[in-house]
Amino acid sequence: MNAKHAIVVLLILFTCVPGAQSALSSTQRTIEVSSLPLPASTPHKSCFDRASQRHGVPARLLAAVARVESAFDPFAVSHMDAVGIMQIRWPLTAKHLGIKRRELLFNPCLNIDAGARYLSELISRFETLEQALAAYNMGPSRIPTGSNAAVPALGRQYVDLVAVSHDRIARTAAASERTGGARKVLEFPVKTRERAAAVEAALAIRYSGIAVTLSETADGWTVQVMR
């Protein structure tokens, strides 16, 4: 697949049932994300837009990955020393992408651009988007190649999360279009990013047609409900 051209993204639709774990649906959707803009409420939207144009990866796909990786937190650091919004691993992946100083990874636009470049490389390398996304999460050496090669279970779980994230972005955009732009109606202050992400997920599952965003504050995090 050539990442410089429009990408038709095959994402698996999940049905989220309140009070139960998400279950895999047998239905598949084809989403032409390359021509669809991000909602205006997306954190770091201009960075995603520039990275998308530069590397040929749809902005909504980049944002969906970022939501899963870090909940858009530019200061997120994993136990494996993956850094920033797109969780670029230091030092191996970062240096492969030409980033020689770890502190640069905390720059939101630079980090998003690096993630877009890396995902573009993986899309070109692998036969399917599912394989490319799994490789982004697990590392390319752990993902078998070939159009019929099965993605490992851990990689499939990651692809599932990105699919749900992408669907949420689409719902947010649709809700904004219906109302002529989103407006804030509720705020929930919380102490940690993990708690904010949990509240965001619960609200998005419970109520359709709303936009839910996270923002960092001096005292912690805020979950904003838009409609």
URRAUR-V414193 format. One record per backbone hydrogen bond with DSSP energy under -1.0 kcal/mol. CO is the residue of the C=O (numbers start at 1). NH is the residue of the N-H. Records with the same first field share a line. If there is no record, write none. Layout:
# URRAUR-V414193
CO=NH, NH
This chain:
# URRAUR-V414193
2=5
9=31
11=29
13=25
15=23
17=20
23=15
27=13
29=11
31=9, 33
33=36
39=42
42=45
44=48
45=49
46=50
47=51
48=52
49=53
50=54
51=55
52=56
58=62
59=63
60=64
61=65
62=66
63=67
64=68
65=69
66=70, 72
67=71
70=73
73=76
76=84
78=81
81=90
82=78
83=88
84=87
88=83
89=94
91=95
92=96
93=97
94=99
95=98
101=104
102=105
103=106
104=107
107=111
108=112
109=113
110=114
111=115
112=116
113=117
114=118
115=119
116=120
117=121
118=122
119=123
120=124
121=125
122=126
128=132
129=133
130=134
131=135
132=136
133=137
134=138
135=139
139=142
140=143
146=149
152=156
153=157
154=158
155=159
156=160
157=161
158=162
159=163
160=164
161=165
162=166
163=167
164=168
165=169
166=170
167=171
168=172
169=173
170=174
171=175
172=176
173=177
174=178
175=179
176=181
183=227
186=225
188=223
190=221
192=196
193=197
194=198
195=199
196=200
197=201
198=202
199=203
200=204
201=205
202=206
203=207
211=226
213=224
215=222
220=217
221=190
222=215
223=188
224=213
225=185, 186
226=211
